[in-house]
Amino acid sequence: MPEDMELTELAEPAAAGIDTSGPRSARDLEAVYDIPVTVSAVLGKATMQVAQLLKLGRGAVVELDRKLGEAIDIYVNNRLVARGEVVMVDDNRLGVTMTEIVKADRSV
């Protein structure tokens, strides 16, 4: 990468030396296949004061901001990417089925 290249130019694939003229293939992405990412499925959220948190004990119920059957949020590296539903994978494991892909807001 040239030293005089500005950070804003890196956002443009052509400025970074990436060919954008033709269709993309899976081979174009091979360089990123081994990069680990963190996937989180958020059932819901709750806000409480520290005093309330400290009073919680075994068997306490924390009410979340979602209703039963409502879609859960799926994050990749702390970025919302999809919504989905909780499913049983095995007899004792949970999984998530993606039902909606969330369009990224690139203006951020």
Secondary structure, 3 states (H helix, E strand, C coil): CCCCCCHHHHCCCCCCCCCCCCCCCHHHHHHHCCCCCCEEEECCCCCCCHHHHHHCCCCCCCCCCCCCCCCEEEEECCEEEEEEEEEECCCCCEEEEEEEECCCCCCC
